[in-house]
Amino acid sequence: MAEAESSAGDAAPEGAAAGGGRLSTLVSTRSFGIVLLLLVLSYVGSVSLSFSTSASIVIAIQLVTVWFALHVAGARRTVRYTAFALMAYAAIAGVWGAFVDAEGPWWVYLASGLLYLIAPFAIIRNVAMRPRVDREGIVGAICAYIFIGMAFAFLFRTVALAQDSAFFGANGDGSMAQTLFFSFTTLTTVGYGNLVPAANPGQSLAVIEMVLGPLFLIMALGKIVAAWQPKVERARPPGGPDGTGPVG
């Protein structure tokens, strides 16, 4: 009886430790979990704060997010160098938007769009190189998908500020929150239709995003199906079903 109580007492801390270990791994600086948290923070900052007062804050969050994404993904040297050049450009744009032009010129949004467009390449390569599907691979794929949606949103905003006509026609240029909403409805091919680009190049960018969205999902699903290995199959010993020898 005492032995049973002792075993039960030992099992509980082990289970709690395992749960705590999974949580600590997810928010580790070498996990895509921290990248996902930073992406959520970047999204909330972009839709909640006025760009005229928060350009430097949002871009600072983006710089940290992209740096962590490249760090966790183990990006190649050429990708890192390209990202560092874009980070320098984004930092200058953030300072300009904060202290020189409070309205936020179009090239400030272009810096954000290009910065978020380079990170998915490193993440997708990392996920594709994994021998099997695991938690990190799934979280990494989610991060890449969000990166793409936000990158196109900033590119749409760039076009809206750079062109003379209103980006959404009768609905004007829209806010950053509306542009992000439009970008993700386009990426997922939901297309509610309440916001539509009135002319090019906005329409062409939307077409590119509509093509990339399903293509990314197909590739991600194909990777999962190809690498999926049920626990029963992984745990089964070599040989027959009972491990005694070859079948037949």
N, C-alpha and C positions, 0 to 999 in steps of 0.2 A: 504493500500500500504506500509505504513511504517512498519506495523507488518510483512508483507511478507518479506521485505528487512531484517528486524531484524532476522527473522527465518532463512533466507538463510545465513546471516552472522554468525549465531551461528552454523549452520550445518557444515560449512567448517572447522573451528578449531577442531570440534569434530572428523570429518573424518581424519584430519591430525594427531590429537592426537592418534587416534586408530591405524593409520599406524605406527606412531613413537613408540607406545607401543608394537606393534607386533615385530618391529625390535629390540627394546631394550630387549624384552623377548628372542628373538632368540640368542642374543649374551650375555645373562646373564650367570653368573658363575654357575647357577643352570640349565642350558639348554644344550641339546646336540648340539646346534648350535656352541657353543665355542669349543666343542670337534671336530666337523667337520672342523672348521677353523684350528685347531691345526694339524689335520690329513693331510690336504692339505699342510700346512707349512712343516710338516715332510716329505711328499712325494717329494715336490719341493727340499728340502734340500738334500734328499737322491739321487736324480737323477742329481742335478746340481753341487754339491760340491764333490771334491775329498775326499775319505774317509781318506786318510792319513793326511789331514789338517782339517777335519771337524767331526771326529768321536765323539769327546766330545760334539760338538754343536748338532749333530743329536740325540745323546742319551739323551742329556739334554731336547730337545724338546719332545722326546718320554716319558721321565719320567713325564713331565708336562702333556702331553696328557693323559697318562694312569691314572694319579692321578685325573684329572678332570673327566675322564670317570667313574671311580669308585665312585667318589663323587656324580656326577649327578645321576648315576644309583642306588645309595643307596646300594652298594655291602654289602654282608654279611661279618661278622667278619673274617671267615676263608679265604674268597677270598681276603680280604684286607691284612691279614697277609701274605698270599702267595705272593701277589703282592709286599708288602714291602720288602720281602726277595729277590724277583727278581729285584726290583729297586736297592737294595744295590749291588747285583751282577752286574747289568747293569752299575751302577755308577763306580764301580771298573774297569769294562771292558772299559768304556769310558776314564778313566784316563790312563789306560794301553795303549790304542790305541793312545792317544794324546801325551804321553811323553816317552813311552818305546818302543813300536813296531809300527812304522809309517805305516807299510804295512797293519796293521789290522789283527790279528790272527782270526782263525775261531770262537773261543769262544766269541769274541766280537759280531759277527753277531748272534751267538746263544742267547746271552743275549737279543738282540733286538727282535728276533723271539719269544722267550718265553714270553717276556714282552707284546708284542702285541697279543699274543695268549690267555692271561688270561682275557683281558678286554671284549671281546665279550660275555663271559659267563654272566657277571654281566648285560650287556646291554640287552641281549636277555631275561633274567629273568625279567628285568624292563618293557620291551615292552610287554611281555606275560601277566604280571600282570595288565596291564591297562584295565579298563572296556570297553573302546571304542577306536577307532582309532582317533588320533589327530595329530597335527603337530609335537609334541615332539616324539611321537611314531614312526612316519615315518622317522624323522631325526635320531633317535636312531638306527633304523634298517639299515639305510644307513651307519652310523658310524660302526656298527658291521660288515657289509659286507666288508668295506674298511679295517678294522682291520685284518680280516681274510686273505684278499689278500696280505697285506703288511707282515703279520706274516710269511706266506709261502714263500714270496720272501726272507726274511732274513734267513729262514731255508734252502732254496735252495742254498743261498750264503754260508751258513755254510758248506754244503756238498761239494760245489765246491772247497772251500779252504782246507777242511780236507782230501779229497781223492787225490790220485796220478794222476789219469786220468782226462782229461778235462771234465767238466760237460756237455757241449753241443757238445762234440765230435769234429768234424772238425771246429766248431765255437769257440772253446776254452771255457774258463770259463765264458766269457761274462762280461759286466760291471754291476754295480748295476742298472742302468736304464734298461738294457736289461733283467735283472732278474725280475724286477718289471713288465715289459711288459709281460714277459712269465707267471708270476704268475697270473696276472689278465685275460689274455686270457685263461688260464687253468681254473680259477675259474668260468668264464662265459661260459666255454665249447666252446669258439669260435675256438681255436686251429688253428692258421694260418699255423703252421707247419714249420716256418722259424727257430724256436729254439725248439730243442727236447732234453731231457736228454738222454745221451748215455748209461747209465747203472744205476743199483741200488746203493744206496738207492734213488737217485733222481727220478727214474721212479715210485717207490712206493709212494713217497711223492706226486707226480703229480696225481696219481690215487686217493689218499685220498682227495686232493683238488678238483678234478673233481667230486667226489661224494658229498662233502660238499656244493659245489656251488649251484647246482640245488635243493638240499635238503633244504638249507636255504631259497631259493626263494619260494619253495612250502610252507614251514611253514609260511613265512611272508605273502604270498598271502592268505593262509588259515585264518590267524589271521585277516587280513583286511576284508575278506568276512564275517567272523563270527561276527565281531564287528561293521561292517559298519551299520550306521543308517542314512538314508537320512534326511536332514533338515526338510522336510515336515512331516516325521514320528515323529521326535523329537518335532516339534511345534504343532502337532495335539492334541487337548484336549481329555480327556477321554470320552468314549461314542461313539456316531455316528459321521459321517463326519462333521456335523455342531456343535457338542458338546452339542446337546440338550438331548441326552439320548442314550441308547443302540440301536444298529442296529437290525432291525427285528421286 
